Amino acid sequence: MVEIKVAFYVLGALFGIKNSRIAAEKTLVTIDPIAKTIVIVEEDLFTVIQEENDSVLVSEEFLKIQKRDWIPEIQGYDEKSVEFYTDENNLLNAKVVLKYNTFEDLNTYALGVAPNGDYSLIQVPNWNVESTDGQLNDMYWNFDASKPFSFTMEAYKDMPEKYRADKVSLTAIWEAANKG
């Protein structure tokens, strides 16, 4: 059984935040096995605000992320960065760039090696993974290990309506957390 320590679409997971409240509507992941880089672009960051205190908790989470206190599995990477930016629709996005050291480092993200030597990503149906670079075979997405590959995830595509009604873009909360 594959242990998933970091779900690409949950930003706080990279910083050890349990039950992270910051998520991405859509996540684009590009892995370059030659350069040993992972680029994670989280589009339309959002949260679910159901109680008055929820926005305070999200602001505190942003502050923890700004400290760049990465999880132990990432601390030894040669390079690591996260950048927040808004797009033309004023939606908040995050771009994470990681330069890992060994193939084994990818196990943190539920990536492994298929019997034929390709990289493989476990297929979790509600992650809604799509890729033109990979092939879905049974329970795994397989990717050619000799060249860069990308995939998208839309884990909240089928969010229950009771949460969708309380979904809030994080642009204003992020801007407020970055004042001063």
Disulfide bonds with the S-S distance in Angstrom:
none
